[in-house]
Amino acid sequence: MASICLLRSCGGTARRICLRPQIFKELSPNSISKDVTAKTIVLSPAMSHYFQARRGPFTPAEKQGKHMMMASTHWKIERIIAVSMLGIMPASIYFQGPFWDFMIASTVMLHGYWGVNGVLTDYLEKFIPFIHWFWYALAMAGVAGLLNFNYNDVGVTKAISLVWKL
């Protein structure tokens, strides 16, 4: 449906391109530039640095960036936490106690924190640079709330069991 609308909006030009396949032969590999190390989409001079995209190869120092950990190592830790939740969640319901309350609270908070942090970094940080400060504060309040609930109340696993009994 979208391609039909696109062809109609282009008028006769699109039909001529579709009917003339020799136009694609004119684009030989030699005519295309080999230097694609940096591309910039310019909306305005003030916003141009937000939309820079650099294509590799990157040196290990460039891949590391400001963080102390390589991105691949961080990704592996995220996957380990996500897969470990498959065993921690049923085990925490079966073996209830403070240890399992802490395990389920920490893995769920880490998994949620990294997920939302990735979305904020990818989509909102370019336009609202201070958004991470709000997310840090909200995440710390969530961790403090879960720890308080685990220490001063029945705990996460017992609370889940009580909700299921309703």
C-alpha positions in Angstrom: 0.0 0.0 0.0 2.8 2.4 0.9 4.7 1.7 -2.3 1.5 2.4 -4.4 1.1 5.8 -2.6 4.8 6.5 -3.2 4.6 5.7 -6.9 1.5 7.8 -7.2 3.0 10.8 -5.4 6.1 10.7 -7.7 3.9 11.0 -10.7 5.4 10.0 -14.1 9.0 10.0 -12.8 8.6 6.8 -10.8 7.0 5.0 -13.7 9.9 5.9 -16.0 12.4 4.7 -13.4 10.5 1.4 -13.0 10.2 0.9 -16.7 13.9 1.7 -17.4 16.1 -0.8 -15.6 19.2 0.5 -17.5 19.2 3.4 -15.0 20.5 1.1 -12.3 23.4 -0.1 -14.6 24.6 3.5 -14.6 25.3 3.2 -10.8 28.5 1.2 -11.1 30.6 0.3 -7.9 33.3 2.7 -9.2 30.9 5.7 -9.2 30.0 5.2 -5.6 32.4 6.9 -3.1 34.4 4.5 -0.9 34.9 7.0 1.9 31.8 6.6 4.2 33.6 7.2 7.5 31.3 10.1 8.5 27.9 11.2 7.5 26.0 14.1 9.0 22.3 14.9 8.7 22.1 18.7 9.0 18.9 20.2 10.2 20.4 23.4 11.5 24.0 24.3 12.3 23.3 24.2 16.1 21.8 20.6 15.9 24.3 19.1 13.5 26.6 17.5 16.1 23.6 15.5 17.5 23.1 13.5 14.4 26.6 12.5 13.4 27.1 8.9 12.5 30.5 7.5 12.2 31.0 4.1 10.6 33.9 1.9 11.7 36.4 0.5 11.9 36.9 1.7 15.5 39.9 1.4 17.6 39.5 -0.5 21.0 40.0 2.9 22.8 37.1 4.4 20.8 34.9 1.4 21.4 35.5 1.7 25.2 34.4 5.3 25.4 33.9 6.9 28.8 33.0 3.6 30.5 35.4 1.3 32.3 33.8 -1.8 30.6 33.7 -2.8 27.0 30.2 -2.8 25.4 30.4 -6.5 24.6 31.3 -7.3 28.2 28.3 -5.2 29.4 26.0 -7.0 26.9 27.2 -10.4 28.2 26.5 -9.4 31.8 23.0 -8.2 30.8 22.3 -11.5 29.1 23.6 -13.4 32.2 21.3 -11.5 34.5 18.3 -12.0 32.1 18.9 -15.7 31.8 19.5 -16.1 35.5 16.1 -14.6 36.2 14.5 -17.7 34.6 15.9 -19.7 37.5 15.7 -17.1 40.3 12.0 -16.3 39.9 10.7 -19.8 40.5 13.4 -20.6 43.1 12.5 -17.4 45.1 8.8 -18.5 45.2 9.7 -22.1 46.3 12.5 -21.2 48.7 11.2 -18.1 50.4 13.6 -16.1 52.6 15.7 -12.9 52.8 18.3 -14.2 50.4 15.8 -14.9 47.7 14.1 -11.6 48.3 17.3 -9.8 47.7 18.1 -11.9 44.6 14.8 -11.3 42.9 14.8 -7.6 43.9 18.3 -7.0 42.6 17.9 -8.9 39.3 14.6 -7.3 38.5 15.9 -3.8 39.3 19.1 -4.3 37.3 17.2 -5.8 34.3 14.7 -2.9 34.3 17.3 -0.3 34.9 19.5 -1.4 32.0 16.4 -1.7 29.7 15.0 1.8 30.4 18.6 3.3 30.4 19.2 1.9 26.9 15.9 3.4 25.6 16.8 6.7 27.2 20.3 6.7 25.8 19.2 5.7 22.3 16.2 8.0 21.9 15.9 10.8 24.5 19.4 11.7 25.5 20.1 13.6 22.3 17.2 16.0 22.9 17.0 16.0 26.7 20.6 15.5 28.0 19.6 15.7 31.7 17.0 12.9 31.5 19.5 10.4 33.0 19.5 12.4 36.3 15.8 11.8 36.7 16.2 8.1 35.8 19.0 7.7 38.3 16.9 9.3 41.0 13.9 7.2 40.2 16.0 4.0 40.1 17.6 4.8 43.4 14.1 5.4 44.9 13.0 2.0 43.5 16.0 0.2 45.0 15.5 1.9 48.4 11.8 1.1 48.3 12.5 -2.6 47.6 15.2 -2.9 50.2 12.9 -1.2 52.8 10.1 -3.6 51.8 12.4 -6.6 52.2 13.8 -5.5 55.6 10.8 -3.9 57.3 7.9 -5.8 55.8 7.2 -9.4 54.6 9.5 -9.3 51.5 9.0 -9.5 47.8 8.4 -13.3 47.6 6.0 -13.4 50.5 4.1 -10.4 49.1 3.7 -12.2 45.7 2.4 -15.3 47.5 0.0 -13.2 49.5 -1.3 -11.6 46.3 -1.8 -15.0 44.7 -3.8 -16.2 47.7 -6.4 -13.4 47.1 
